[in-house]
Amino acid sequence: TIDTTNRLPEEIINEILQQLKE
């Protein structure tokens, strides 16, 4: 799960992209 609390949108997007790459 991705915790979006106190996270920059950029960080969240990057995390999602990394998840998709795997």
N, CA and C atoms as a LAMMPS dump frame, in Angstrom:
ITEM: TIMESTEP
0
ITEM: NUMBER OF ATOMS
66
ITEM: BOX BOUNDS ff ff ff
-5.0000000000000000e+02 5.0000000000000000e+02
-5.0000000000000000e+02 5.0000000000000000e+02
-5.0000000000000000e+02 5.0000000000000000e+02
ITEM: ATOMS id mol type element x y z
1 1 1 N 0.853 -1.212 0
2 1 2 C 0 0 0
3 1 3 C 0.875 1.242 0
4 2 1 N 0.381 2.295 -0.636
5 2 2 C 1.137 3.546 -0.716
6 2 3 C 0.537 4.572 0.237
7 3 1 N 1.347 5.008 1.184
8 3 2 C 0.868 5.999 2.148
9 3 3 C 1.02 7.384 1.541
10 4 1 N -0.106 8.051 1.296
11 4 2 C -0.064 9.364 0.642
12 4 3 C -0.096 10.497 1.653
13 5 1 N 0.029 10.15 2.938
14 5 2 C -0.007 11.182 3.971
15 5 3 C 1.307 11.955 3.984
16 6 1 N 1.198 13.267 3.907
17 6 2 C 2.385 14.124 3.926
18 6 3 C 3.367 13.73 2.827
19 7 1 N 2.843 13.464 1.641
20 7 2 C 3.71 13.099 0.522
21 7 3 C 3.468 14.052 -0.63
22 8 1 N 4.55 14.399 -1.322
23 8 2 C 4.392 15.261 -2.486
24 8 3 C 3.79 14.46 -3.627
25 9 1 N 2.927 15.09 -4.413
26 9 2 C 2.321 14.4 -5.556
27 9 3 C 3.39 13.756 -6.436
28 10 1 N 4.495 14.435 -6.594
29 10 2 C 5.588 13.896 -7.415
30 10 3 C 6.08 12.575 -6.84
31 11 1 N 6.245 12.554 -5.522
32 11 2 C 6.734 11.334 -4.876
33 11 3 C 5.748 10.197 -5.077
34 12 1 N 4.484 10.522 -4.94
35 12 2 C 3.438 9.505 -5.103
36 12 3 C 3.444 8.97 -6.529
37 13 1 N 3.527 9.864 -7.489
38 13 2 C 3.537 9.458 -8.899
39 13 3 C 4.75 8.576 -9.175
40 14 1 N 5.896 8.995 -8.686
41 14 2 C 7.118 8.21 -8.896
42 14 3 C 6.975 6.818 -8.294
43 15 1 N 6.37 6.765 -7.111
44 15 2 C 6.189 5.469 -6.454
45 15 3 C 5.285 4.57 -7.289
46 16 1 N 4.214 5.135 -7.803
47 16 2 C 3.282 4.363 -8.627
48 16 3 C 3.98 3.879 -9.895
49 17 1 N 4.773 4.753 -10.51
50 17 2 C 5.484 4.371 -11.729
51 17 3 C 6.442 3.221 -11.441
52 18 1 N 7.103 3.282 -10.311
53 18 2 C 8.022 2.209 -9.937
54 18 3 C 7.262 0.901 -9.768
55 19 1 N 6.097 0.972 -9.167
56 19 2 C 5.275 -0.224 -8.961
57 19 3 C 4.887 -0.823 -10.305
58 20 1 N 4.554 0.044 -11.252
59 20 2 C 4.131 -0.432 -12.563
60 20 3 C 5.296 -1.062 -13.319
61 21 1 N 6.498 -0.527 -13.124
62 21 2 C 7.67 -1.046 -13.823
63 21 3 C 7.975 -2.462 -13.37
64 22 1 N 7.686 -2.775 -12.137
65 22 2 C 7.932 -4.113 -11.623
66 22 3 C 6.842 -5.037 -12.148
